[in-house]
């Protein structure tokens, strides 16, 4: 089986997206509820966004929610 450049590019892109999605879920799920509250975020909403939006949700999570969660973690 001979993969073309386009198929290889798509495959790599999908794997990176899947890895980013798994990383975001692994980062969000174990965080304590108090940390989410201190950051002014809803854990349930973010987990649902991650599940339904996939890699796009992961990118949004890393840009919007995670910085606030990290500040709340350092402040606690």
C-alpha distance (Angstrom), angle and dihedral (degrees) to the residues before:
residue distance angle dihedral
X1 . . .
X2 3.78 . .
X3 3.80 117.3 .
X4 3.76 119.0 -151.7
X5 3.76 124.0 -137.1
X6 3.80 92.5 -102.1
X7 3.80 93.5 52.3
X8 3.80 90.6 47.8
X9 3.80 91.5 49.5
X10 3.81 92.0 49.2
X11 3.80 91.4 47.5
X12 3.79 92.9 51.5
X13 3.81 91.0 45.6
X14 3.82 91.2 51.7
X15 3.81 92.2 48.2
X16 3.80 92.0 49.9
X17 3.81 90.6 48.8
X18 3.79 91.7 48.9
X19 3.79 91.5 48.7
X20 3.80 91.6 49.2
X21 3.81 90.6 49.1
X22 3.81 92.6 50.4
X23 3.81 90.9 46.5
X24 3.82 91.4 51.9
X25 3.80 92.4 49.6
X26 3.80 91.3 46.4
X27 3.80 88.8 51.3
X28 3.81 97.4 45.3
X29 3.80 103.6 40.6
X30 3.83 101.2 60.6
X31 3.82 95.0 46.2
X32 3.80 113.3 113.0
X33 3.80 119.0 -110.0
X34 3.82 90.1 -121.3
X35 3.79 90.1 60.2
X36 3.82 90.8 53.0
X37 3.82 90.5 48.9
X38 3.81 92.4 49.5
X39 3.80 89.1 51.8
X40 3.81 90.6 49.5
X41 3.80 92.2 -120.2
X42 3.80 134.5 125.6
X43 3.79 114.0 -124.2
X44 3.80 92.7 -159.4
X45 3.79 93.7 52.0
X46 3.81 92.9 48.7
X47 3.81 93.6 47.3
X48 3.81 89.9 50.3
X49 3.81 90.7 48.0
X50 3.79 90.1 50.7
X51 3.79 92.4 49.3
X52 3.79 96.7 46.5
X53 3.81 100.5 35.5
X54 3.80 97.5 40.5
X55 3.79 115.4 -170.9
X56 3.82 92.5 0.7
X57 3.80 89.0 55.2
X58 3.80 89.5 48.8
X59 3.79 91.8 54.1
X60 3.80 90.7 48.6
X61 3.83 89.9 47.5
X62 3.80 92.6 52.6
X63 3.81 92.4 47.3
X64 3.82 100.5 39.6
X65 3.80 113.4 21.8
X66 3.79 107.4 25.8
X67 3.83 97.7 61.4
X68 3.81 90.5 55.3
X69 3.79 91.1 46.0
X70 3.80 90.8 51.7
X71 3.83 90.9 50.2
X72 3.81 89.5 49.9
X73 3.81 90.2 48.9
X74 3.82 92.2 52.6
X75 3.80 91.8 44.5
X76 3.81 93.7 53.3
